[in-house]
Amino acid sequence: LRFQNMRPSDIIKIPKCVMGADKAAFSDIAYIKVENVEWCDCQPNMSQRGTLYITNTHMIFASEDGKELWISHCQISSLQRAQPVDSGWPLIISGKIFFALTMIIPKERDCQDIYDSLLALSRPTCIDDLPAFCFVPEMKDLMQSEGWNEINMYDDYARLGLPNDNWTISDLNKNFEYCDGYPERIFVPKNVPTPVLIGSSKFRSRGRLPVLSYLHRTNQACICRCSQPLAGFSARCIEDESLMRHIAKTNPHSKTLYIVDTRPKINAIVNKAAGKGFEDERNYSHVRYHFFAVENIHAVRGSLQKMLEVVWNKKNVSVSNFLTGLVNSGWLKHIRSLLETAVFVSETVISGTSVVIHCSDGWDRTPQIVSLSCILLDPFYRTIKGFEVNQLKTTLIEKEWLQFGHKFSDRYGHIYTSDSKELAPVFTQFLEAVWQLTVQYPLEFEFNEFFLLTLHDHLHSCNFGTFLYNSTKDRIQSKVSSRTYSLWGYMSRLEESLRNPLYDPSDIKDILKPDLRPQQINYWRAMYNRYDFKCDSNEYLLDALISSRQQILSLKYHIQYLQDQLNQQREASFQQCCLKFSNLLPKNSSSTDDNNCAVNGTLVAEHCEIHKMSISANSDENDEEKNLETFSHPLSAAVSCENKADNEINVPLIDQRCAIALDWASLRRSVRCSNRTCNAKFWPLERRVVSLLELWTGILCEMLQLENSTPGAWKLRSNGTSLCEMHN
C-alpha cells in the first residue's frame, strides 16, 4: 500500500466507532484492515476475494491476485446494509462516479464497523476537511501554483477581437458588489450608462444582468447570458429594456434579438406567480422569444437515478425491459434537449442574429447551452487548451462555469447536507452532451473520452481546489489557489494520454451540425458501467489508437535520426577522400607551376561542390545511390581513393535518441509488472494514478539506450528497468 498522497500532519483519524476491526498504523497513518472480503460484480458468478483497507482518505480493496482498487471517500454517495447471506454480511456501496460495489464481510461486527467508518468519512461537514487541502500529487515536479491563473478571463475575449467599437469592459461588479456569482469585470455594450446596468441587475434574479459570453468574429452576432427577470405578471424595468436594445444594436447585420428561455413554457409561467417569469415581448422591441423544454435539476436528478437502477440491475433482464427502462428514465431525452437548444443557438448566430440565453437563476441550464453553442461554433473550444484552460488564459470551463458561478459544491455535495434538493448532475449532463458530439465527429475534437472521464472523476475526488466552492468570490476569499493544487496543472502533465489520436488541426470543420435523430443519441457505457468486470468500454480501442499514433511518430523521428546519421557518414567519407585527393596532387614549388596548382585546386573545389550537391539531394532515391566510388572525375584515373570500413570512419555521434521505435511495445496495455519478483497484475479497467502512457515519453531513453560499442557501430540495449521500479 502506498500513502504518498497524505501528509502526516493533516491526518484525519479513524472514528472512534471502529472497535471490532483489525486496526494498525502505517507511517503514522491510522487504517483498518479486514481480510477475506468478497467483492461481487454485476455478472453472475463473478467475484473477487481479498483484503479491505480503510484509511483517512481512501477505501482500498486488494485482491488475492495482487490487484488493487482505490476509491476516495469523497466519491462515495451512499451505503446500505443488506440481508445476510451464507458467506457473510453484504455492504452495498454506491459511488458518485457511477460504481455500485457489493462487499460481503465475513463478520457482522466488522461489517457494522466498516459501515459506520465509511459513513463518517464520506460525509465531511467542513470544506477544510476535504482532501484537496492535504493532497500532494505523485508528480514531484508539479508546482502548487501551476494551473492557477490570475482570474484573467479576458484573454479569450481578446481572441474574439474584444474590446471593440461595440463592446467594452465594465468594472460595475468590482468587489462583487452587485452579483456574487459574476466576475468582477464584465463585457457590456459600449456607451451604456452605469445606472442602466445597475437597474438591469436589480431587475434580474440574483443580480445576473445580461453580459457577453461569445462574439462571432465574422458577422458580429453575439451570445449573452443572464437570469430570469423579476417581472411577475405586469412588472417592467426601463433600464433592462434599454440594455436589451443596446445589445441588439451591437450587431450591424440584424436588429432582431432572440431571447432563448431554456425552461419549459409551463414552468416559466408558474414562476410568474412567484414574481419572476420571463420578458414581455410588448415591452422589448425587436425581440423574438423561444422556449426550450430543458428540464430543471429536480427532474434531471430523478431521471439519472431511474437510469442507474436499470443499468446497474444485477438480475438478468430481457433486452426489451432494459431498453424500455432506459427510455422511460428520460435521461437520453434530456441530453437531446440540450443539444437541440445548442443547435438552435448556433444556427441563429451563424445566420447573423444575436441571442440572449437564460433559465431561472442562470447558473445551471444557461452555462450548459452557452458552452455547447460555443463548441458548435468555434473549433478553438474543441481543443484541450480551449476546453479547459490555456496556461494563464481562461477558456470555456473556467469562464462559463467557474467564473460565472456554477454551484459545484452544492450540485455535487462536496459538503454533506441532509437536504438533497440542491444535488443535480448538471456538469455531468454537459460532459455527456460533449461526448455525444465526439461520437458523431470523432475527428473534430483534440481531446478523447478519457479526458471527459478524468474531469468527472476529479470533480468528485475533491483532490484539487479547482471545482471547490460555488463561486469565484468564495474561492478568492478562501485563498484556494494558495492552499490547493489546480486540476488544470495536473491534467497538463497527462496531455498525451488525453489527446485524440485521430484529431488533425489542419482539417477541421468550422461549424458542427449534429444529427439529433433519436437513434443518434447513445448510451455512455464508459461512464455508467466503467467499473463492471465484463463491461469493457472503448478504452481498448482508444489505447490501440494512441499506441499506434505514438509508434508512427516515433518511427518518423527514427527515420530522421537515421537520415542524419547517414548524412554525417557521407560528409565524413567525403572529407577524408578530399583530403586523400589533395595529398595525391603534385606539389610544385616552382613559380612556373602556379598555373598547374591553380588548375588542380580548381578541380578539387569542383569535386567538393559536386559531391556536396549529391549529398544535399539525398531525399531523391537516385541521388541517394550516388557516392564517391561511382563519381566520374577527370583525374579519377590518376587518383586512387581507398574505401574505408564503416568502423574506420570517425563519425561524430548525433544526440537524437529520444524516439527509437525498434521492437515497439506499448506500456499502457501492460497486464503484469515486468519485475519477475513482483509480477503483479494490473486492473484491466482501473485508472492507475501513474499513467503508463505518460511514462513512455519520459523513460524511453532510459529503457532503450543506444550505445556506441565501436566507432560507427550501434546496438540497442535495455537497462532492465521494470514497471514496478518506475512506479516507485
Buried (B, 14 or more C-beta within 10 A) or exposed (E): BEBEBBEEEBBBEBEEEBEBBEEEEEEEBBBBBBEBBBBBBBEEEEBBBBBBBBBBBBBBBBBEEBBBBBBBBBBBBEBEBEEEEEBBBBBBBBBBBBBBBBBBBBBEEBBBBBBBBBBBBBBBEEBEBBBBBBBBBEBEEBEBEBBBBEBBBBBBBEBBEBBBEBBBBBEBBEEBEBBBBBBBBBBBBBEBEEEBBBBBBBBBBBBBBBBBBBBBEEBBBBBBBBBBBBBBEEBBBEBBBBBBBBBBBBBEEBEBBBBBBBBBBEBBBEBBEEEBBBBBEEBBEEBBBBBBBBBBBEBBBBBBEBBBEBBBBEEEEEEEEBEEBBBEBBBBBBBBBBBBBBBBBBBBBBEBBBBBBBBBBBBBBBBBBBBBBBBBBBBBBBBBBBBBBBEEBBBBBBBBBBBBBBBBBBBBBBBEEEEEEBBBBBBBBBBBBBBBBBBBBEEBBBBBBBBBBBBBBBBBBBBBBBBBBBBBBBBBEBEBBEBBBBBBBBBBBBBBBBBBBBBEEEEBEEEBEBEBEEEEBEBBBBBBBBBBBEBBBBBEEBBBBBBEBBBEEBBEBBEEBEEEBEBBBBBBBBBBBBEBBBEBBEEEEEEEBEEEBEEBEEBBEEBBEEBEEBBEEBEEEEEBEBBBEEBEBEEEEEBEBEEBEEEEBEBEEEEBBEBBBEEEEBBBBEEBBBBEEBEEBBBEBEBEEEBBBBBBEEBBBEBBBBEEEEEBEBEEEEEEBBBBEBBE
